[in-house]
Amino acid sequence: MLKKSLVFFTIATLLLAALTIIPQHAKAATVVSRVVVSPEGKGYLEVDGKPYLDLHVQNGGVLLPSKLPLSFFENYYEKTAQANIKTASVIFRWSNIEPGNQGEYDWTIIDRYVDWANKYGLRLDLAWFGTNGSGGAYLNGLNEDTTVPAYLQDKDRYWGAGDGGNYAPWLPDGGPHDADARFVFQAERNAVSALFNHLANYDTNHRVIFFQLDNEVNDTPTWNGQRGIWLDLLNQLGGVIKNSDYVVATRINLGGGSVNDADITPLSNVDAVGYDPYTLQPDDIRNIISSTTSKYRYIAENSGGYGNTSTLALTALVNGGFYDIWQIVDNATYPQGIYADSAEGAANDYRNWTLGNSYPLKYGLDSTQRLYGVLNKIPTIVATAPTSKIAGYNIDTFLPEGNYGQAKVVNGKDLSFSTDSGAVGLIVNKDNYYYALSDARDGTANYFSTAQEPASASVGYIDDNGNWVNEANVPVTDNGNGTWGIFYYPGSVLRIELP
């Protein structure tokens, strides 16, 4: 009897110990976001069960150690919202959550990002810099920053080719570094798993909606020779998120504009493949969006310093894709921010920003601020529109024409846009309604016209329940030539009903 009692006690003790060691899920898994493909073939992001228009701008995140206090970085989120951009992408370093010893996590930085996103009504995209951030990991000493934890700083043991502080990881390829490589990649998966299970408890308003699996992974020196191993590792990392308590869509961004993703898009845990072309040319954007095999088509990075950003963004949208900007401010290496700095005549360096103040955008970016402001009034309509039901105006040239007028066919209907101020325009169709908008500024003459008499015309927006909120009816003018014209009020969305 005593032996049986001791055996029972020993088994019970072991079971209790096992339950203590095995990580327990905080709650049932929640699918926060996913990529959906419509019956018409349009891939888009769905957040909390609703279509979401993701047009983000990226910020550099918090460096460790930082010369600026953590509280300063709230400025990035306030200024993102001021630019009418609804998603803040942030460079998110592995070292931001696991700075020192293995398995010892610090959630301070990610919690502040979530807090700021809540405060300014933003969603978050986390651009993970782990084993492969632009080719590898940044070790201690580069710009006083590192992307990986302290316990992985042994360059010769864990990292191979590289320079300037960025070193490619050894891969689990059966070679002499196989065991160490497996340790590094498993540690990365453990960290990402811990991150998303933490978000399940902390990010209850679902601010984080996208996760980038490393950054420009094709820049690593082992990409071409060991691409298959890399794809398996990236898919494993994506699988950690898909099996977490807080499930979001995952994406990969590839450096350059040469489309080569036929073996990436079938990966089970990767939802989107995008490109970082850094081009001013609308044709380049069009070709990338049209050529990729990704079900969610997007430009992952393009410079915030381009004065024709409105043209480039609309080019992506009308070709069935989405458009993301890098980055919010200039830095010493890359002058590609959307906000002006001293080189553009601004009085303040961004490091002197203060909360509650607004600052000038770069040349041409005021038009993008206006454009995004009106896109935000009908985001679900734009996000889900297939190419047959959306058309861009004055975007067929490198820069918009000052005086422009042209008709295009949108789902079988002839509709025109004319401007005397170099504005761009967009028309999106759903059911019998045609939603028209522009980045036009106040005090300019801009018109939308139809080749069929409208049944009604109004200005308003789509509410959170997907319903049109009519702010005012607007007059329709018979032009006397078989067309009907409607004056466009800058900052508005015009809804035209055609029988």
N, C-alpha and C positions, 0 to 999 in steps of 0.2 A: 504493500500500500504506500509506504514511504517512497519507494523507488518510483512508483507511478506518479505520485505527487511531485517529486523532483523533476521527473521527465516533463510533466505538464507545465510546471513552473518555468523550466528551461525553454521549452518551445514557445510559451507565451512571451517570455522575455525577448527571445530572438525575433518573434513577429513584431513586437513593439519597437524594437531597435530598427528593424527593416522599414517599418512605417515612418520612423523618424528620419531615416536617411533618404528615402525616396522622395523627390520633390512632389508635393501635392498641388493639384490644380486648384486655384482659388475659387473658380466658378465654372459653370458650363461655358464652352467656347462661344464667343460672340463674333459673327462675321460682320465686321465694320464696313469693309469695302471689297468690291470685286469688279472685274472687268466683264461686261455683258456685251454680247453681240446681238443686235436687233435682227428681226426677220429680213430687213432690207440690207443687212450686212455691215451695219455701222457698229464699230466697237467703241464703247465709252465706259467711263468709270461710274459705278453705282455706289453711293454712300448711304448707309442706313436705309437701303431699299429704294432710294431715289436717284435719278440721273444727276451727275455732278460735273460741272464744267471746270476742269483743272487747267488753269493757265497760271503757272506759278513763277515766282522769282526766288532765286536762291541767295542765302546769306552764308557767310563763312563760319558761323557758329563761334563757340568759345574755344580759344586756344588755352592750352595748359602748359606752363603757367601763363596767365594773361596779364598784360600791362594795364588792362581796364577792369574795373570791378564787374562782377556778374550782373549787377543791376543795370549797367550801361546798355547791355545787349537787348533790353526791352525796346530800345529805340528801333532796332531792326523790324520789330513786329508792328510798332506804331506806324512807322514810315511805309511799311508794306501796305497796311490798310489805307493810309492816306493816298497811295498811288492807285487805289481801287483794285488792288490785286488781292484775291481771296485766299490764296494758298501760299504759305511761306515754306519754301524748301530750305533745309538747313544741313550744312556739312556736319555730320554727326560722327565724331571720332570714337573708336572703341575705348580709348582712354578716358572719354567723358563719363563712362559708367563703371569702368574697372581700372582705376588708375595704378594700383599697386600690386597687391597680392592676388593670386588666382582665387576666384570665387568670392572676393570681397567687393561688393557693388556699392556704388554711391549714386543715388537717384536725384541728387540736387539739381543738376543741370537740366535733365529731361523734364523734371517736374516744373521748373521755371518756364521752359518752352511751352508746356501744356497750359500753364497758368496764363501766360501772355497771349496764347492763341485764344483762350476763352475770353480774355479781357477785350481783345480787338476783333472778335468774330471771325477768326481765321481757322483754316485747316492746316495740317502739317504734313510735309513730305520729308522723311528722314533719308538723307543721302549718306549711306554708311561708308565710312573709311575704316576698313579693317585690314585684312590680309592683302588687299589689292586696291589701294587708293591711288589712281593714276599711275599704275604700274607696280606698286608694292606698298610697303609700310614706311612711314616717316619715323625714323628713330630719333632718340634724344639728340639735340644739338642743332636741328634745322629750324631756324626762326624761333628758337626757344620752345618748340612744340614737338609733340610726338603723337602718333595716332594709335599706338598700341600700348598695352600695360607694361609696367616696370619689369615684370618677370619674363618678358619676351624681348628684352633689349640686347640679348647676346647675338650679335650680328652673324658671326661665323656659324653658330649652331643652328639658327632658325632662318637665316636670310641669305640669299645668294647675290646674283648680279644686281648692280645698281650704282648710283652715284648721287652726290648732292644731298645725301641723307635719306633717299628713297631707295629701298631695296626689295627686290622680288622675293617672295617666300620660296623655300624649297617645297617641292611637291611630293605627295605620297605616290611615288612612281616605282617603288621597289628598289630604289637606289640606296646609296650609303646614308642619305638623310631621311629615309622613309619614316622611321619611328618618330623623329623630331617633327617632321611635317605633319604627321597624323595628330600629334599632340597639339600643334598650333591650330589646325583647322577645327579640331574638336573643341578646343578652348573658345574659339570664335563662335561656334554654334551654341555652346553653353551660355555665352554672354548674351547672344541675341535671344535665346530662349528665355533667359531671366528678364531681359528688357521687356519682352512682350507680355510675359505673365505679370510683370509689374504694371504695365499699362492697363491691363484688364482691371486692376484695382484702382489705379489713380486716374486714368483718362476716361472718366465715366461719360463725358460729353463727346467722346469720339473725335478728338482733334486730329490725331495721327491717322492718316488715310492711305498713305503710300510709303513703300520702303524700297529704296534703291540698293540693289545687291552689289556693294562695292562701287568703284567709280572708274569709268573708262578702262574696263578690265583688259581690253585688247592692247593697251599700252605696255603691258608687262612683257619682258623679253622672252618668256616661255609660252606666250599665247599661240604663236604660229606652230611651234613644234609639238606642243602638248595641249592643244585646244580641247581635245576630248576630255582630258582630266579636269581642266578648268570648268568646262560646262557641267560635269558631274558635281564638282564642288559647289558651284553656284546653285545648282538645282537642290543640293542637300541643304544649303543655307536657306533657300526659299522654303524648303519643306519644314524647317524649324518654325517659321512664321505660320505656315498653313496648319501646323499641328499645335499651335499655342492657344492660350485662352483668349487672345485678341487677334483676330485674323484680318489682315489687310491685303490689298493688291501689292504685287511685287513687280519690280521693273529692273531692267539692265540698260545702261547707257554706253554706247560705243563711241570712242573718239573718232572724229572725222565724219565725212559725209558719204563714204563709199558703202553702199548697202550690201551686207553680207550676213544674213541672219537665218537662212533656211534651216540650219541645224540647231538654232537657238529657240526659235518660236515653238517647236514641239515639246520643249521641256515642261514637265507637268507642274512645276512650282514657280514658273516665271510667266507673268501675265502680259508683259509688254517689253518691247525692245525699241529703243530710240537712239537718236544720233546727235552728236555735238559738232555740227558742220562749221560753225563760225563763218558765216557767209552773209553778204549783203544782198545776194541775188535771189529774187523771188523764184526763178526757175529752179534753183538748187533745192529750195524748200519743197516745191511742187514735186520734183523728181524723187526726193527721198520719201515723202509721204506716199506717193503713188507706187513706189517700188518695193517697200518693205513688206514682208510676209506677216508681220506682227498683227494680231487681231486688234490691238490698241496701237494706233499709229501716232507717233509724236516726235517733235523736235525736243530732245532732252535738255540741250543747252544751246543758246545762241546769245551773242553779246548784247548786254544792255546798253551799250554805247552806240547802237545803230539808230540813225535818225529816221529810218524807214521801218521801224518796228511794227507800226500799225499795218503796213502792207504785208510784212512777213507773217505776222500772226493771222491775218485774214486769209492769206494764201494757204496756210496750214489747215485752217478751219474748213474752207470751201472744198478742199481736196480730201476731206474725211479724217483729218488729223487734229492734233493739238500742239500748243507752242509754249515752251518754257524759256525763261530768261536767266542768264548768268551775267551779272549778279546785282545785288542792290547797291553796293558802293565800290568805288575803285580801291585797289590796294597797290602796294609798291611795285608789284610785278605785272598786274593785269588791270589796265585802266578801262574796265568794261562794266562799270556800275551804271544804274539808271539815274542816280542822283549826281548832280553837278559837284565838282570839287573846285579847288583854287584855280586849276587849269581852265575851267569854264567860267571863271569870274565870280564864283561863290565866295562869300566872306568866310565861311566856316568849313574847316576840315570835318569830315564826318565824326572824327574822334572827339569833336567838341559839341556834338549834338546834345540837345537836352529834350526831355520829354515835354510834350505840350506845344512844341514849336514845329512848324513845317519848313521845308527847305526846297529850293528849286530843283526841278528835274533837268536832265541834259537836253540839248537841242533836239527838238522833234518829239521828245517823250511826253510833252503835254498832250499831244494828240492821242497817244496810247493811253494815257490816264483817262481821257474823255471816252475813248473807245471801250475800255474795260468797264468803265462806269455804266454804260448802257448795255453792254453784254451781260452784266450782272443782274439786269432787270428781267432777262428771259434765259437764264442759264440752262434750264432743262430742255428748252426748245432747241438751243444751239448745240448742246452736247449730243443729242440723239439724231440730229438731222443727217440723212444720207446725202451723198453728193448731188443727187437729182433734185433735192429740195432746198438747196442753199446756193447762193450766188454772191460773189463779191464784185464791187464796182470801183473803178479807178485803181485797181491793183495789178494791172497787166504790164505796168512799166516799173522801172527801178524806183522812181519817185512818182507820186501821184501828179496828174496833170492839173495845172491851175484852173483851166476852164474845161469842164468835162461833161459829156452827156452821152449815155449809151443805154440801149435796151438789151436785156438778156432774158432767156427763157428759164423760168423756175417752175418745175413740175407742170409743164405744159402751158403756162401763162406768160405773156410778155409783160415785163415790168422794167421801168427805166429809173435811172438816178442821174440827176444833173447837179453840178456845183460850180460856183465861181471862185472857190477858195482853196482848191486842192484837197478837199475832203475825200475820204474813202467811205464806201457804203456797203451795207450787207442786207440781204433779204433772205428770210428763212420761212419755209412753208410748213404748216401742220393743219391738216383737215382743209377747211375752206378759208383759212386765215393766213395772211402773209405779213410777217413781222419785219418791219423795216427800221434800220438804225444807221447812224453815221457818227464819225468822230468830229463832225463840224463844230466850229466855235461860234459863239454868239456874234450877232451882227453880220452874218453871211447869208447868202441866198442859196438854199438847197431844196430840191424838189424830188419827190418820187411820183412816178406816173404809171398808169395802167392802160392797157389796150381794151379794157372791158370796164364798164361802169361799176364801181364798187357798190355793194349793198350797204356798207357802213365803213366808217373810219374813225378811229379813236386813238388816244395815247394812254399808256398805263404800264402795267408790269404783271408778271406772273408771281403769285404769292406762294408760300411754302406748301400749300396744298395742291399746287398745279393749276389754280384758277386765275383767269384774267381779271385784274382789278382795273376797271375803267375810270381813269382820272378825268377825262374830258373827251367829248366828241369833237371832231375837227371837220372843217368844210372840205368838200371835194369840188374842184373846178372843172367844168367841161371846157377843154382846150379848143374845141371846134374843129379838130382834125382827126377825130376818132380815138382820142386819148383823153384821160382824165388825170388832172394833176392835184397833188396834195403838198402843201408847204410843210417842210420838216422843221420842227422846233428843236434846236440843239439840246442834247442831254435827254431826249425822250426816246421812247420806243413807240413807233406807229404801227397799229394793227389795221390792216386792210382786209375787209371781207369781200371775197369774189364768189359769185354764184357758180 
